[in-house]
Amino acid sequence: MNCADPALVIATARSWLGTPYHDQASLKGVGCDCLGLARGVWREVVGNEPFPIPPYSRDWGETGPREVLAEGAHAMMLEIAPTEALPGALILFRMAPRAIAKHVGILTSPDRFIHAYERLGVVEEILTPTWARKIAFAFLFPHPSSI
């Protein structure tokens, strides 16, 4: 699978900065949550979303036998080790020990990422050691010609 240009992924993600937080939305400048940000970047970089996203819980402490978000990403993207994630990679965070991964962001440099966060909207911030420890999965956006 050929991967999308990381510079394009980052520029696209940055074009969403300032979008207000809105649960389960994905409209640049209007509202999105973290998954909505990733979906919007996908649409702009790769093309149409390959399948509809069903409603999902906001519970970051949710546990269960399946990593639904990671499984969905794995079906459409190239999975890489979190330690190999470079700028332009989609990263999935496990927000609580033993919980499933429920938060996503996009690396913009080795120590910064963009994500949508409740009350803040879409922001770019430092990938602190606390955030970095929570990374559970990493994926690369595919090049449109690869899908």
C-alpha positions, 0 to 999 in steps of 0.5 A, spaced: 500 500 500 502 506 498 501 512 503 499 519 502 504 524 503 505 526 510 505 533 508 499 533 505 496 530 511 499 535 516 496 541 512 489 538 511 489 536 519 491 543 520 486 546 516 481 544 521 484 547 527 479 552 531 473 547 529 469 547 535 468 540 538 461 537 537 460 529 538 460 525 532 460 530 527 465 531 522 464 538 518 470 543 518 469 549 521 462 547 524 464 541 529 467 535 530 470 530 535 476 526 534 474 521 530 470 526 525 477 530 525 480 523 522 474 522 517 475 529 515 482 529 513 481 522 510 475 525 505 480 531 503 486 526 502 484 520 500 477 520 498 470 518 500 469 514 506 469 507 505 463 505 510 458 509 514 460 510 521 455 507 526 454 511 533 459 510 538 459 511 545 463 517 548 466 513 554 473 513 554 474 508 560 470 503 555 472 496 556 471 490 551 474 484 547 474 488 541 478 494 539 473 496 534 476 503 532 483 500 531 479 494 527 476 499 522 483 503 521 486 496 520 481 495 514 483 501 511 490 503 513 497 501 513 498 499 521 505 501 524 508 500 530 506 506 535 514 507 536 515 507 528 509 513 527 512 519 524 509 526 522 502 524 518 501 518 522 494 517 525 495 515 532 490 511 537 490 513 544 488 508 550 485 513 555 485 509 561 488 502 563 485 496 560 480 500 556 479 500 549 482 505 544 477 511 543 481 517 542 485 519 535 490 524 533 494 526 527 502 527 529 504 533 526 512 532 528 515 527 533 513 531 539 506 535 537 499 532 534 492 535 532 486 532 535 479 534 537 478 535 545 472 536 548 471 544 550 477 545 546 475 543 539 481 542 534 487 544 537 495 542 536 499 541 542 505 538 545 505 530 545 507 530 552 510 523 556 503 522 558 500 523 552 505 518 548 504 513 554 497 512 552 498 511 544 496 504 543 496 504 535 498 507 529 496 507 522 498 511 515 493 514 511 493 510 504 495 514 497 488 515 493 491 510 488 492 505 493 484 504 495 
